Structure formats: C-alpha cells, structure tokens
Amino acid sequence: MITLRSVPSRVAALFVVMSAAPFGATAAPVRAAPATRPVETWPVDSVRAGQQAIVRTVFQGSTVEAFDAEILGVIHNGHADGDLIVARATSERVVRTGIAQGMSGSPVYVGGRLIGALSSGWQFSKEPLFGITPIGEMLDIVHRTPVSPSGPSSGPSGAEATAMIALTGPPPVFGVFRWDDDAPVASVADAASAVPPTGLTPLGVPLACDGLAPAAFEFARQRLAPLQLSAVPGGRAAGGGPTAASLEAGSAVAVDLMRGDLQFSAIGTATWVEGGKVLAFGHPFFQSGDVRLPLATAEIATIVPSTAISFKLGMRGRTIGAIQQDRRAGIAGTIGASPHMLPLSIAIHGDGPPQSFHFETLEDRNLAPVLVSVAALNSIMQSGGGGTNQTLRWTLTLHRHGMAALALHDIVAGESPPSELANAVLAPIRFLMGNPYAPLTLDSLAIAIDSAPGRAQWTLRNARVLDAQVRPGGRVRVACDLERWRGGRETRVFSVEVPEELPEGRYALWIGGGQELMRYEAQRLPGRYRPVSLDDAWRRLRDVRPADALYVALFARAPEVTTHGRDYPELPESALPLLASETSSGDASRRGELAKFDEQRYALGGLVHGELVLPVDVDAQAP
C-alpha cells in the first residue's frame, strides 16, 4: 500500500504535495567537504514531512551551489520499486527554472545529513516538485563486486527495458534474416502507456552531443528519444575541465556513450564521493547491472527552462574512471578504473581528398547500432556529402576475435542517400548484437564510403525469354528492359546455364535485384534465413547479395531441409523423414521448397530494383 509518512489520509497527502510553501533564499555557493571525510547519512525512516532540506548541484560552470527545499512526505513502494521521498524546491532560482534534467543525482541533506539523491520529477508541473531516492538504497550498490576488467561487454544490456523500439526498421535485405525467438518490439505507444498517470518519471539525463551536423543532430535526436536520452547541444570543457581531485557531492559528471570525432556524454550529478567510489544519478541509466562506461567530470553552461521539463546544457570534462554498476537506485563507479569502448573508423572517398574519422563507442546491443549509424551519417555530412543527388557505396567490416572478418557491402541511391546509408549500416549491427544466443564481442568496426555524383539507379520494367525451349547443358537467354533514373530505357540480354543432368520439365527463371532475390528465397527457403547461433549468422551474412547488380537465377520446386545450421538441398522424398518429421518444426529441422541450379550476377554500376519470374521449358529434343 502506498502511503505518505506523517500524513493521515490520501486526501491530506495530496494537499501536502500540491500546497505552496514559502520561498527560500536564492542559490548560493556551498563550501565542499573533503572527499575523504565520511558523509553522515539519515535513514528514510527518519524523514518527516515539513523538514527543511538543502540540495547541492551545479547551475553554471563547475561550482557546487545549493538550493532550499521542503520535504512533503515519503512514498513506500515496497522492495521492487523502493521508497521515494517527495519534496518541493523553495529557492526562487529553481522555482523560476524548474527541476531540470541533469540534476539527477544531486544530493539532498536534512540537518546536514545526506538523505538521498534528487532523481525524478513531474512533466508540466506548475511547482518544482521532485522525488528523492533514499541514500541507503544507493549505498547498497557500492558493495557489489564490479565486473572484471577483462569482461567482454561494456554497456547496457537492458536498454529495451526503457522502451527500446524498432527505430526505422531494417532495410529489406536484413529484414529477411530472423531469429526464431524474436521478441515483440515495443512501440512508442507502449512507452507512453508505461508512464504512470501521475507523470512521475525519472528525470532522465541530457545527452550532450558535440560535433554533430544539424541534419545528423535531428537524426540522432529521433533515434535516441525512445531510449529516454534527450539529445542536446554539447561541447568540451575549456582546458580539459575539472579534475578528479575536484569531484565532490553535487559536482556535475558525464558518462560517455561515444567519444572521438563525435562526443556523446550523458550529464548528471554525483551524489556521494568517498574513498575513490562515486554514486550518481539516483535512478538507473539503463538498469543493466555490470557495465564499464567512461566516467568523466563535466561543466554546466546553463539551465534551459521549459514548460515540459527543463534541462542542463553541459560540457564533458576529462575521464576520471569508470561506471561499473547500473542499478535501479543509481549508478556507481570507481575513480581510476578503466572503461571499455569499441573502436570505430570511417573513411570517406569522393570528389575531394579522402577523409577519415575515428571514434570509440559504447558496445551495447541496442545503443551501439544507433551510435554507429549516427557517426556514419555525420561523417558524410562533414565531408560535404549531404546532398540528395548522389550515389553512396559502402562497406561495413566487423572484426571479431577468432573469426574471419565479416565484410558487408551495398549501395544506396534514393531520395536521401546519407540517411539511407545510416539505416543500412544500422541493420546488420543491430541484427548481430541483438541475437539471442551469445553476446557479440567485437574487436573493432570499420566503414568505408565511396560517394559519386548522380543517382545511379536502374529499374527492371520488362523481360522475355528468347528461347522457347532449351536443351540440358545449354543456356537460357532473357532480354531485359531496364530503365535508368532519368536516363531512358535500354534492352540487355543475359543468360544462365542449364545443367547437363537437369531433367526435362518446366522451371522458373527469376530476374531482378539483390534485395528482391533475398526475399524470394527467404519465403521458400526459410531455414537459410533463420540462423541457429551467432556463428551461423556470421557465416550466412557473408552471402548477402548487394543491390548493385541484376541477378538471373534458374529455380525449380524441390524439397530442402535445414537442420542445426546445415542445408540439405534437392533431397529425394525418401530422405525427408530422416531429417525432418512432418510432426515437428523449429531449429532442429526446417523445410524448404526450392532448388537453384544456376545464378548469374550482372553488375550494372547502380542500384537495381524490380523482379520478374518467367517459365522455361527444358527439353532434350530442343533445337
């Protein structure tokens, strides 16, 4: 049962929460206590409505200041959600600006004793009300054993708990690859419905973004918002920013998601600093358990007031350690600890001199694909390639210890090539990192992008078989009418081989683009497009067809079985019961119904769309 301590009824509780209180003094600098001095704390059971409180935070620069508040009561939510102290700011400065994102973790004191961290608020609130996470719950995080420095993963594995959504959906090529146990994906509506009717939510953290082009900033903002990350302009503190020695309770801190030629840093506040240990935020970052994220100092430019929710504009300082725990009651780290990040390099080749960009990104199954795609888009923009009338060819290379590098390449030439490319490189990374079998631990990522002016795009409009019948061992010729983007039509003749041993009969001649051929096969050979392990997916993705060619393939209906990651094509009927029972299904045995006898690839130097299927008669008596 939810109750407010020291309030006799729910009606009275509502009155206490919403009633006004006298304004306190304006914020003033607070002298910092030595970081090595133990901080006195007060248990939540000692907190009472009407007590006067002091909150420490940074409003500008790196100086910790204080503002006054009044305790309104305590909400007891039980073991799962923990207790929540409710308070109202009374200092005129905060009444004017409101409770701001970036204040998450600001320590709250009653009678000089630490009671917890400012951690939540109400959107569109007419008064500066806020929630406080009790310090006792936060200190429990410090006693957890941090992840081993040799561990493979650096980042959140629980980001989907904050309503991760299918941001744009994968391009068609990777859309045909699926895991059998794909979980339903949350939607924006699901995220909204998860917010309590009262509107009380964790304050969230402003994500200071440094180095983003305007178009890339909007791309990033839209894709990070479902993760409760508010992309805001950012920068880097002059002179490197505050040092580790200056860190104290109330100091601004930053947690890096990406650094290098782009800097993405989540801005919050340190709650408790003692013996080289740091507590911050007062709420989870992603509630991911063991992590190894870079912890840095930060400076604040200003607080931007908003009728929805105000936020701090912050600038990252210098790396001082690593966040090692990300739990319900906050994040905890160690000064001097080593973080782990994934190296990413992007090379751009176009009309001008080649350019290269270098980054380190959070290695996380939900955030890393988004961050890499943003970095790719921004690199194109910074290289002067933001126009629509261009063709981009890209190669994504993933390096993984103990496995041959996986190189994927393709082409985009649509209405918005830079954004299309960003989504294209996002899809395979998200697919592999989101696999349900094993964590994907990469050594590095590299993207090479070649830009050419003009829209190199072909559409298959018509096709006809030139040979009514063909002998086994001969070739089937097909005339294709191709239309180039703003370049007129032309007819070209292509052919495929008919195997010598092919029986007489009618077969299907398929003509079209690489993406369409992948979809055609996936519908009829599902086992080849449902990997059963991470290694299986790694191997099968090597066969992804790029969309820069016209493909001609000869098919027939024939049984196939894929079992435990191995394909058994063109099986005789007698072999089917041995490999796939009709009364079972799943990874152990998946049936297909297509046999491919020949496939030819004809490069056209541009993106190819369209598909057609024509009948072909194979006859030993054909001329």
Disulfide bonds with the S-S distance in Angstrom:
none
